[in-house]
Amino acid sequence: MKTYLAPAVLAAALAFAPAAGAQTLPDYYPKDYSQIIEGSKKENKLVVYSIMAEYNWKPVIEGFKKKYPWIEVQTLDLGSGEVFERYYAEKASGARSGDLMINGAVDKWLQFVGRGELMEYESPESSKLPAWSKPRKGLYAVSADPMVIVYNKALIPEAQAPKSIADLAKMAASAPARYKNKITTYNAGTEAFGLAINWAYVKKNGDKAWDMFGQLGKVVRAEGSAGPMVEKITAGEYVAGYFVSAIVLYPRLNDPARAKILGWSFPSDGTPIIIRGMGIPKASTNVNSAKLMLDHIVSHEGQVAFGKGGLTPYRPDVKDDEVPRYTFSRVAKEAGGEQNLVIVDYDPDIVAKGPEFQAKWKKVFGVN
């Protein structure tokens, strides 16, 4: 037997039914947040300049679209320098640029802030985030990704597997001819990403770090990105690499054959943690949509989504079993405690003294 509702009753039911895309906001969000949501409905496509691949973004965008189905999202996977260079060039020519920017280059972000280009937006999620994840007003961490040691298990016996940068330095010193061009890392002399990692590591370890770099500099062949490092370690061209981005390594370990070849560890004498910075540029033309995406990314849901996409969520309320790999808290635990982590913070000295540091690094590592 079918039941029919009278027109008046049906109309009343529809009036109280939630609209498509409607959501219940957390109770700590301001009452006027609905104005941002409504404002986004009048905007165009949200364009994000980032340094992450499509597979990293997929779970995040899927969750975002469930909340805001009317917002079209385009994410571009650019180089660390290109994110900012493209923005500056487009702004100068009057062309449309990115609405939200994500990058791990500390010096580039500090220069961007210094030029007054960053919108000082305060997310309603801010109180739920650790202080170190908000290095500047309007600048938020997307993730806190560890830099690890990777090695070829067929070429380095497990008993001799490097667990620290000191282990690799000893290996290099023991047989420099044997390991010549057989160990790799980021090129800190030319790459902003590599500069930030090495700067923070030296800041924590001082002259001891430069002593180890002195040994490694005799055998290291630097690369511009982690992808080639991992591929060449797998193939045996390199026996090991250090300060390799874990989020590039993790997906490759899903291949059983590759997992048998690759060994890895968190450096026990300091595991660098890259803070992938995120902010809204003042030239953004879709500001409301950008705010919604930023808030989604730093929310519990967004952090879990990026964890599923291969990044490392850092919110304290994200549990280990919510993501397939690592949370920040689990990294800290397995690295021997937070005292063994090297947070790649936004040290303002890197802008003025970075070129001098890079010149020294190039000399030590024999890079032109």
Disulfide bonds with the S-S distance in Angstrom:
none
